[in-house]
Amino acid sequence: MSYRAGWIHYTNVAPILDDLVLPPRVSAVTGVPTQMNAALLSGEVDIANISAVEFIRNAATLAALPDFSVSVLGPVYSVNLFHRVPWPDLKRVALTAQSATSVALLEVLLRGSGVPAVLERAEGTAQDLLAAGYDGVLRIGDSALREWYGVVGPLTEATTMTALPHTRGGVMVTDLAEKWFELTGHPFVFAVWAYRKDAPPPADLVQAMRVSRRRGIGALAQVAERHAEKLGLPARVVQHYLWNFRYHLEAPDRLGLREFAAKAVPDHAPLSFGAPPT
């Protein structure tokens, strides 16, 4: 019987998934976060790198691998609110095709700062939606990384990623992971590798993922160059973006995950994690 994996193959997981060799009897499909979240919950796939908030909301039926995550301590660069008014003055915010976690994070941050903005679904680029009259636009993923660089770039040999501006041409960029760090002092976990409790992953799949992660992190420059070409961004930008991630769900990441769970889904079931690697 085949074990089914569902991968959300954004650039941020390239060091894990690019060179992953699936063991026998394991098959994989790819899709966007909403598709893979639904596929895991319906049983179409047995494991997926899903949005952290979906893991939290479904903690009664899901468990997470104990040493895999997509986390950051500080800026993430690809989960951004683009806005033309200061954060306290936000009234209407557009949500394009988002992951559930980013929307929940935005809600937590707005609530925590006492900003009663109205969130509305709308499609388009950040610039188009700002021009249409929205005060802010939430964008995530590879497109958000490109749009962020379009506002704050270009990067020259005399500057670094951390020295780039947060505003230009009347557009401000608020990195939601950085704002979470300012609020809590903890990392933010955007995704975990979750599986249905009645279908734990075979040991050879988890080991293959660990091998692939070690190989990918060890060749980060090459991974960055490959994806920079696809994204139309400088390799330096993509390499910095990738080395910024925490992929191991360590103790600080779990602290951040539990704090987010308490703020976003106060009545959640206890979070479950598989046995630690031996």
Buried (B, 14 or more C-beta within 10 A) or exposed (E): EEBBBBBBBBBBBBBBBBBBEBEEEBEBBEBEBBBBBBBBBEEBBBBBBBBBBBBBBBBEEBBBBBBBBBBBBBBBBBBBBBBBEEBEEBEBBBBBEBBBBBBBBBBBBBEEEEBEBEBEEBEBBBBBBBEEEBBBBBBBBBBBBBBBBBBBBEBEEEEEBEEBEBEEEEBBBBBBBBBBBEBBEBBBBBBBBBBBEEBBBBEBBBEBBBEBBEBBBEBBBEBBBBBBEEBEBBBBBBBBBBEBBBBBBEEBBBBBBBBBBEBBBEEBBEBBBBEEEE
